[in-house]
Amino acid sequence: MAGWFFFMSDNLGRVDGLLQMLHDAARGRFPDVDGEVTFLGPLDAGLEAVVSFTGHAVIASRFGANAFFDLAPNGFGSALDPRLLLRMAGDGEVGMIDVTLVSFGSGVDALRPACDLDDHPRVAHARSLRSSVSVFADSDGLVTIGRGLAGRTEVSVELFGDRHGNGLGRRLIESAVGNVPEGQPVFAAVSPGNARSLRAFLAAGFVPIGSEVIVRPIT
């Protein structure tokens, strides 16, 4: 069917291919606005995902294109059809549809490592999705940095208690970027409904490049 494009077949190529697409988009080089869908195999740890750019989507799943033939996914939005996501998940879980944001590390080591926050829910959530997660903190909040979707560098932040307002979220995000090597793309996934967090990331210099949803299938 027109609008479907098959990508690389070996596992290393799949992961590297999506990572390269994300890094290219971080630098303003986006996939063609062609309405097509790039199909890849599943990601590490059995996770699956749909990543959408303007006019082009990526479906990383154990299923090939034929499994979604009746739904006719395309790069103009229908790759996020709830029926498609539920088919990917089986009896598993479909995550939230998040805005994909990117910035670049400054390498200034702005935050101290925090070894006493391993039980924090934000840290546990990060480690359920990412590998090699490091935790940093200051008096206002904590930061996790790890390897996430397709091996990209991902950051998440959380302010402690009721410490909100006065630009604290933006400052914490700016500090987090300091713990990423200079010039290295660093990504964040933020729910569009979490307006406070989204505003803070945008104020800290992050730029939206698309959307994503992580699927944790059970077959």
N, C-alpha and C positions, 0 to 999 in steps of 0.2 A: 504494500500500500504506500502511496506517495506520502512523504513526510516522515518516514521511518528510516533510520540510518543505523547500521550495525557497526560497532566499534571493535576494538581489539578483543581477542578471545582468551589470551593467557592472563592469569591473575595479576602478575606484576604490571603488565601493560594497562590493565583496567584501573588499578589504583593510581599509577603514575599519570594516566591520561586524565582522570578527573582532577587530580592535584594540579596538573599543569593548566587545565582550564581555569581553575580557581585562581592560581597565581597570575595567569594572563589577565583575567578579569580585574584582579587587584591593580594591575597596571594599565587598565583601560582598554585591553584587547579582548573584546567579547566575541562569543560565537556569532556566526551569521544569523541575522533575523530572518530565518527561513521556515519557521514553523515546525522544524523537525525535532525528533527525539533521538538522542544517543542512548543506546542500551548497553549497559555494562553488567558484569557479574556482581555478586554480593560483596560488601565491604568486609573489613576485618571483624573478627568476633561474631560473624554471622549477621551483622547489622545490614539493613538495606536503606535506601534513601531515594528521594526525588529532589533534585536540585533544578531550580528554574531560573534562567536568565531571560532577558527581554527577547521574546520570539524564538527561544530554543530551550529545551529541557533535557535533563539527564535522568534516566531511571536506572538505578543500580540495584539489581535484584537477582535472585536465583532463577527467576523466570525470564525467558526471552520474549521478544516482541509478540510472538504468536499467542502467548497466554493472555494478551490484552487486546487482541484483534477486534473483538466485539465492542470495545470501549473507544477505539480509534483515538488514542492519546495524541496530542500535538504539543508544540512548543508555545502555544498561545494561551495556555491556562488549563487545558483539560488533562494534562499529565497529573494534576492535583485532584482529579475526580475522586471523591471519597470511596466510590466503589473500587477503583483501582488500588487505592491505599489499603483498603480492607482485604482485597485479594492478596496483596503482597504479605500482609500480616498473618493471614490464616487465623489461628486462635491466639495470636500474639498481640502486640501493642503498636498503635500508631501514635507517634509523638505529635507535638504541636507544630503547626506551620510557622516558622520563624523567618524574620528578615535576616538575610546574610549581610554582615557588615565587615569591613576590612580597614585596617590601618597598617602602619609600619613601625617596627621596633625602633627605639632610640638608644638602647644599650647603655643606659646610665645607672642600672642596678638601683632603682629607686626604693625598693621595699626589702625588708628582711625576711629570710625564710621563717616559716612558722611550723614547728614540729608538734605543737600542742593542739592543733585544730583538726586532727584526722577524723574525729567523730562528728564534725559539723555537717549538717545536711547538705550544704552547698558542696563540700568536698566529696561526700559520698556520691552525690549526683554526678559530679564531674568524673569521678573514677568509674562510674557505671557506663560512661560513654567514651572515655578517652584513656589513653595509655600514657605512661611517664608523666603523671600529673605532679607538679610542684605547687606548693602552697606558700603564699607570702601574705604578710599582714602589716598594718600599722594600727594606730589607736582608733581609726575610724572604720576599718573594714578589712575584709580578706579578699585575696585574689587567687584563682587557680589558673595555671598555665599547663597545657598538655597537648598531646597529639590526638587529634580528633578525626573528623570526616576526611577520608582519603589520605590521612597522615599530615594534614595541615596543622599549623600551630593555632590553638584556640585559647581564648581567655574568657573567664567569667569573674564577676565581682559581686560582692554583697557587703552592704554597710551594716555595722553592728547596731542592734536595738533600734532606737528611734532616731538615729543619726542621719537625718535627711534634710535637704535644703542647703542653701548657702553654697551651692556648687561642690558639695563634698563628693557626690557621685562622679562628677566629671574629673575632679582632682584625683580620685582613686583610680579611675580608668587611665588617666594620663600617667600615673605612677606605674600602673601595671605594664603599660607599653614600654616603660623603661627597663623592665626585666626581660625583654625580648631583644635579641641581638639587633644592632643597628641595621636598618634597611630590610629586615626580614618581614614578609607579610604576616600579620596576625589577625585572626578572624574572630568574630563574635556572632552568636545566633541569639536574637532577641525577639520575644513575642511582640507582634505589632500592637497588642492591647496593653502591653506594659509601657505606657507612654512615658512614665518617669525615667525608666531605664533607657528607652530609645532616645529620648531627648539628651540624656547624659552622654551616651555614646556618640551621638552626632556632635554635641558640643565639644567633645574631646577629640574630634577630627576623624572619626570613623565615617566611612562612606558606604551606602547601600549598593550592593551589586546584584542582588537577586533574592531568592527565597529558598527554603529547604525544609524538609520534614524527614525525620529519622524513623524508621520502622524496625521493630524488634520482632521478627517472625517466630511463630511456633507452628510446626507442621504436624 
